[in-house]
Amino acid sequence: MLIKKCIKCNTYTLKEICPKCGGKTKSAHPPKFSLEKEKKYWKYKI
């Protein structure tokens, strides 16, 4: 189980639907870091 965050009211929950406002939730964790992807797009970051 990963913690989720409501898009509408920014409440943290473990459910797919926010119990506070009924809005959709998304993962509160950042995407995984990939060194290969970073190497590929480094020139655009400069």
N, C-alpha and C positions, 0 to 999 in steps of 0.2 A: 504494500500500500504506500502510495506517495501522497504527500499533501498537495492539495489543489487550492487555487485562488479564484474567487468569483470575479468575472470580468466587470460586472456592473458595480458592486458595492465593495470590492477589495477585501472580502471576508475569506479567511482560510478555513478549509474543511477537508474531509476525506471523501466526500460524496461527489457524484457527477453533477448534481443540481444543488445550487446554494439553498440551504435551509432558511436563510434570512429573507432573501428577495426572490428566490425561484429562478435566478439567472444561471447561465451556463458557467462551468468552471473549466480552468485549464491548469496544466502543471505549473507549480510554483518554482520548479527547479530549472536552471539554465540548461541549454543543450550541451551535449558532451563535446569536449574539446578534441579536435582532430588536427594533428600536425600536418597531415597531407593537405587538408583543405586550406590551412593557413599558408602553406608554401605556395599553393596555387593562386591565391588572391592577394599576396603581400604587396604587389605593385599598385593595386587599387587603394590600399590603405595609406600610402605615402602622400 
